[in-house]
Amino acid sequence: MNTVGQLQHLFSGDEENRVCKDIPESACRHQPRNAGLHLVSMTATKIGDGLLDPKLILPFLLHSVGAPGAAIGMLVPVRESLALLPQILVSHRVRAMPRRKWAWAAGSAVEGLAVAGIALTLAFFDGSLAGWLSVGLLAVFALGRSLASVSHKDVLGKTVAKTRRGTITGIAGSIGAAVVFAYGAALAFGLLPLERGLLLIGLAVAAGLWGIAAFVFTLLDEEAGATGGGENGLSAILSSGRRLWRAPQFRAFVVARALLTATALAPPYLLLSAGADGGRALGSLGAFVIASSVAAVLGSTVWGTMSDRSSRKVLALSGALGAVVLAASAAAALFLSPDLWQTAAPFSLFVLMMAYQGVRLGRKTYLVDMAPADDRAIYTAFSNTAIGVVLLVMGAFGLLAEALGAAAVLIAFALLCAASVPVALKLDEVQSEA
């Protein structure tokens, strides 16, 4: 189904006997409007993510103002870990809110303000001050993302029924990736000047998009939800952690997701194995930018629709795809000539990013459909906290790369992806439940 067909499916009233099968009847009549508002807000934030891009745009900007390498190296760890780890501390406070759209809107507003702060910092400061201020503001951004993430799945599950959720995420991802692709291609091919001023304008636009997303999200028609269990984070850990971990499906889901983090962590090592590390000019990475953007466009559409049918199979297929491409990339890095591998590496990155898109959409859809309606925020917080710890631990693979080379890390990640396949296949088929 193409994007137009997905939009028709999203807003039409076909299969009325199934459209509202797991949301209140009072929320059903608002579903077309809510779906549109979700789509607008998610698209805006996805475009903003591409314009910020802590893996590419921000490092280039910090390098242009003479920021120290230590600050540049902290961007991705700060962004990823602080977006996940604090969720356990706020999940029960979010649950205590009858309408959790306000939590998401507040988180998005914080993200927008933080990005605006980064743009101003890089416009008026340079050197170490600019670098570390940007890292600090990115930490604030990540905390806003944490609040938004812990509340989004819960609001989505209350306002949009099964068979629509993955489609919304997929369409938003495709639109956002298409816009970022155009931006990246224009930079890569010299249609836009690769200058700090232009990239700072991009950050300002991103900040505005997060502000728009925050406002749009407040317009959702969200039914009041259960507010029980709104104790503080420590109480949440003590009262809920053991219960959740005893649930076989939740435990298996977290294990599968932990193994599949290899698809998110592998791209820098793939680029490093091909000689395209951060020390080279951004223009030399044009092929990689294009490959990643195309994968985001195609992957979001394909995997989003498939996730609404069977998100556990999407996770298994993504793991298998990641294992194959990472193993092949390691072999190519070891046995092909450097020039030949550098030419072929963007194609490997494309396949790897397709696998990553499958993991991202599959695990989001599976968690929303697996978790009980009143516990989605808790399930989200605990799974994300566990993955935040995993990401910090897996940062040690950088030591392996220094000792044995990037190809060794690619082999290790291929094994992790392969191990995820049987775990994912043992998960229950939650999309088949009425």
Beta strands, then each sheet from edge to edge (+ up, - down):
end
